[in-house]
Amino acid sequence: MKWAKFSSGVIIILMAAIATGNTKPGDVVKSYSTPFSCPTGLTWDGHYLWVADRKSDLLYKIEPRTGRVVRQFSSPGFWPLDLAWDGKYLWNIDREESKIYQIDPQTGTILRVLEAPSSNPRGLAWDGQYLWLSDGREGKIYQISPGDGTAITSIIAPTSRPNGLTFDGKYLWVSDRFRDEIYMVHPQTGDCLMILKSPAPYPNGLAWDGKFLWNVDYQSDQLYKIKIHDAQEWKVVQNERYAIIEYTHQVRNYGPGRLKNLDVYIAVPQNMARQKIVGEIQFEPAPTDMLTDQWGQKVAHFNYQNLPPQKIQNSVMKVKAKIYEIRYFIFPEQVGTLEQIPAAIKKQYLVDGEKYRVNNPYFKNIVRQVVGNEKNAYWIARKLYRYVIDQMHYELVGGWNIAPTVLRRGSGSCSEYTFVYVALCRTAGLPARYSGSVVVRGDDASLDDVFHRWAEVYLPNYGWIPVDPSGGDQKWPRGQADFFGHLSNRYLVTTRGGGDSIYLSWYYNSNENWQAEPKTMLHIETLAEWSPLKE
């Protein structure tokens, strides 16, 4: 079989996290062994670290530059867990008694005892006025009074089993030993804003020293100093997948008439930060021509004439690619306002479209209620993301309705979720577009005939960020965060568009137009076959 070849012609973007030694949030600055074997809790008193150890029932004061133990004394209970520092005194959770102890750091004397407001207290933090406590059974984080332990408010934890806890002056940080992750959490809303891989498999206590995050790990018996701010990279590209993807667009003419004209358009994938096309893209048969739509999307165009009854016409694209997981580390306060977005981006990606209806009074009212006077582009995107998740559930009902109809119905496919989210963002003045892809389904060698679409929003100082409201429609904030600024390596992106394309219409991956004799019946099928490769 002879294949036509096409080179993407786009400069390959080097994988920053792979090709450079630049630091990123979550990188370990230094680590050292703890002088004990079962570390559970951690806090910072302004000069020293304090560590609780379950096996020895001791609290240790540690010099942070060397790891040297400066002081130690018995824990107030028999199963010490996390620690907090209120500026003058230590606080310590005891699992055995489900109590919280206030402790004199000079003598170890118990000064106050509070009953924990939950059944399985794990993490403890101080925000300058109140204590915060994570519960490993209820999946909640409580704000409690240091006077009598009264629960003032609570937020849902990032996951069902939160562990260590600390406060950095703006956000809570929470560890999860089952997922081996650390999360940045908004203390008012409970939104999980960042996901970091923990340095070791059992992240326990956390502490904030004003610049760095510290973590003590129960399995490795190590203290880790972790970079958060002032990193050189704000994204990580990792977990390479190397594969051949064969995309087939098939038209079957069941007759009885002839198919007089058939135009097939296949979206051509390009190089991007998380996707590298290896070699030349192959086509069978050779495309009639290569075209570019008004959004900059390249398509291979195939034209066929006078296809007789029973004819099966395949249009095939074969891509060899290296695909990576990408995760963005977004600090909301570092994202600019709508006014800082380039005018050219606004001009192209704030326009209305048939599926969007951005001028619909229903959408304008929603944006007014949800966004209010918010100017920060991140919080506009995040508030609307949360709104769509709260209002909709996934349902593949067939067809793509306009965004207001979908939102009123409260259910939709990935494309309909995307149309709703893009429309709401544009109504709010935030540029948004969509990406379409073929997907690995389960095993590395797999077949996809469902495909997937998600949104992208433009955040000043960060650029285009993936947002997948259908994927993020989950109970736990960690699951929601995993689809805001993150894509796994399961997706070969074929399509990026802002709306109705002159070639693809509202579709992605491919589209077709045809003219036929009367009573001609066609069957159109599209599928992608994934075949893993080794270097």
Phi, psi and omega in degrees: 000132180264128182251137170281149184240144180218127177265137184295333176069016180252138179299130181290129178273118180294142179287108189301317184289341181267317189274346182234168176261021183295144181276156180220161176304135182101347179290141179278124178280316175199164178209158173205160183288145173277152180277023183209169192250350184226061182290135183238317186239161184206142171205172183232130184257012182104337179224327186230157170270147172239134182234134173262141179235126184292316187290318182273349185054043182234154170248130185245135172261124191236135174285119191290336182283331186240340186084008182287136177283121181268322182206155174209148173205167185295144174289157183291334178236193186258357178216073183290135176244235191284163182237156172216158180233125184260012182102340180222323185234158172273151170233143183217131174276139170244121183291321184300318185259352186053046180236160176240124184252136168266132191230140171287119185289347180274323187242342185083005181293136177283125182256331182203149179231127177244143171280128177296138182280010181220168188275341184219067182294138183232300185254155182218140179211162178235131183255010183104340179222323184233161170272151171239140183224130176263142179246125185277356178252321183273343183068039180231160172236124184257140166263125187231153178285131176286350181283312183224003177083007179298134176284119182275314177204173176212154174232156175290138179286162179301325179224176183288343184228071178291152184236253181294161186210141170206169182230132185257011183101340178227316185235155169274148172240133187229136177256155176225112185283343180279324177266352182056052183221161175231137187237143169263126191232137175283123187288341179272318186260338186082001179299132173275119188258340182207143177239122176243142172286132180289154182295334184215174193286346185226070181292122179252246185295152178234152176212152179238124183259012181101341179221321183242153172266137177247146178220135173252133185251130185288330182275315183275347184054045181235148168260132183240132173260121193242132177283135176240298180266170177062023175284158182271343179237142177246016173207159175231137178241121189205179175059069183294138169240126181246122187205160166256129179243121179251113181257126183240127171251118186239133175240125176250124177264103179278357177075197004281351182273177179268149173271104190289322180210137179224122173247121178246134178238122178246125179293133184261118180293150182239165172290142175206181188304325184250013188210122181237120176279126183261121180073206183258142175286135183252146179229148174217117355287182177295137179298150174297318175196168176252132186233164176227129182273185186289348177263000183089007180280126177276139177225147171267125183254128177242130177240131180232143183238141169052059178277122185285167175304146180072005178284135173250120182245114177260138169239120192236137173239132181238120186237130170257125188214152168252122187239139187234155165286141175230136177226130178262139176255100188252120172263115186308322183290346178266356176272138183280187180266172178300327182294339182272358179283133181305142182300324181295323177294316179298317183300321184275325191243023169243003182289158178278168176205162184303322181279343188269301184060055185293340179269006179296129180303327178300315179290320180298322179292320178298313181298321179298319182285318187278316185272321181062231181262013182299133179248338180291124186298324180298312184290330173298311180297319185287321178295319179290325175300312179298320181297314181298317178299317182290330187266343188235162169223154185286132176202122179270092186262353180091133181079163180237105178280168177291155188303314180299322178296317180297314183294320177296322178292324177085014179209158179178173176277179178299322179294320181289320171306315183296315179300318179298313183293315178300316181297317179295319178298315180294323176300325180278357180089011180258117180302135181214152178212188179228158172239144176236151190208167164253151198230141168288124181250093178084252183291159180299322173267107187210168180242134178237124173231016179251316177070180183204144178228145176215176182261165168225140176240152180262116178250117180302138185083350177236327182094208182281128185237131179289137176223120184242090185293331178286319177293326182276003180283077184228164183290312190272140181303328178298317178296323177294317181294332183291347179245016173238102182085023180211138171226137175281179180269024181270354191243124165265111180283121177258332194226134166230126183210163179253351182166214183299117180265144179294342179246319184264353187056227178265007181275173173222165186072305179197168177202164179213152171230144182207158173228136185218163174292159181305148176062025176272129180251129180243150170236124183244130183225140176229140179204158179233129180252123179260131176231116182292149178236158171245154179297000000 
